[in-house]
Amino acid sequence: MSAVLRRLAGTAAVAAQAVLAPVPAAAVPDPQPPLSAPDTRPPVTAPGEQPSVAELLTDLQRLYRQTEQATETYNATTEKLQRQRAEVARLDAELARSRLALRSRRLDAGRLARQQYQQGGGLGPYVRLLLAPDPQAALDEGHVIGELARERARTVARLTVAERRQDALARAARKALDAQLGLAARQKRQRDDVRTKLAGVERVLATLTPDQLAAVARLEEEGVAKAQRELTTAGALPADRPAAPPAAGPAAPAADRAVRYALDQVGKPYAWGAAGPDAYDCSGLTSRAWAQAGVPVPRTSQEQWDRLRKVPLRGLRPGDLVVYFPEATHVAMYVGDGKVVQAPRPGGRVTVSPIAAHPILGAVRPAPGRPGQT
C-alpha cells in the first residue's frame, strides 16, 4: 500500500475503524440470495460539484466491498493451488515408485525367460520324454519347466499391469500439472484485480481532506450505532454477557482458545491474503484463531458460510463466526456482549467492534472433532 494511503488512512482511523455502513440486521438469520456484481460506476456528481459526505461514504463502501470480495476469491484460488501442488507432488512420487516397480518386473520377466530357455534345451517336452533314459526324471523336469512357464506368465501379467499403471499415473500427473498451471495463472489475474481495486481506494482517499475523512467516519459511526440499536431492540442478539469465557458446552474449551487468540491479535494490521501471525485479512483471522484452538475450518469466508453449521443470531456464543454481505465476503468472530473481533479492511487493524459494523448475512459455528465441517 502506498505511503499516501497509509497517511490518509491513518488520519481516518482516529475517527473510525470500519468504512462500511450497515443496514438494519434484526431479521437476517436466514441466508439471502446473492446479489448481482457490485456496481463499479463512479458516484453520480455533476461536473465541478463536490460530492457529499454520504456519496463519499457510499463510494468507499463500494470500493472496500469489491476489494474484499476480490481478496476472498484470491484466497479461494490460493487454497486450491496449494491442494493442487500437493496432488502433483503425490502423483509424481507415486509415478516414481511405479517406474521402479516396472523396472523390477521387466528384470524378473527377462530372468525367467532366460531360465526357461536354458532349461528347455531346445526340444519339445514329448521328444525329451521319449528319448530320456529315465522317463520319471523327465516328467519331473517337465513339471519344473511348466511351473517356470506359469511363473513367467504371472510375471508377464504383473508387468502388463505395471505398464498400464505407469501410463495412467503419467497421464494423471500431466493433467494435474496442467491444472496447477491454470490455477497459478488464475491466481495471478486475481492478485492483479485486488491490486487494481486497492488502487481505486487510494485514489478516492487521496482526494479527501482531513475534514472530509472525519465527516465520513462520523457518518459511518452513526450508521453502525443505529443498526446496533435496531438489532438489540428487536431482540436479535443473545443476552449481554462478558466477552470471555464462552458459554458452557462441549465446544467451550476450543471456542475459548479461539476467542483468546483472536483478541490477542487486536492492533495487528490488515493485509489481503494474510493469515498471520503478523497480519490478517478477515477470514485469515478467523481460520487462524480456530486452527490455534485445534479446530481446522475453511480458509475463506464463503467456505466458512457454506460448510459450517448455521446458528441463529439469538443463539450466538463467543467463538461463533458472523458472516456479512449477501455474497458472504466478510467474516468476524463473536466475542460476546454484542461485539465481534475482526480484521476490517485495507488500511485498518484487527479490532473489536459492534456486531452490526456491516450488513449481516448470518452466523455459523465451527464444530470440534468434525473434519471437513460440512
Secondary structure, 3 states (H helix, E strand, C coil): CCHHHHHHHHHHHCCCCCCCCCCCCCCCCCCCCCCCCCCCCCCCCCCCCCCCHHHHHHHHHHHHHHHHHHHHHHHHHHHHHHHHHHHHHHHHHHHHHHHHHHHHHHHHHHHHHHHHHHHHCCCCHHHHHHHCCCHHHHHHHHHHHHHHHHHHHHHHHHHHHHHHHHHHHHHHHHHHHHHHHHHHHHHHHHHHHHHHHHHHHHHHHHCCCHHHHHHHHHHHHHHHHHHHHHHHHCCCCCCCCCCCCCCCCCCHHHHHHHHHHHHHCCCCEECCCCECCCCECHHHHHHHHHHHCCCCCCCCHHHHHHHCEEECHHHCCCCCEEEECCCCCEEEEEEECCEEEECCCCCCECEEEEHHHCCEEEEEECCCCCCCCC
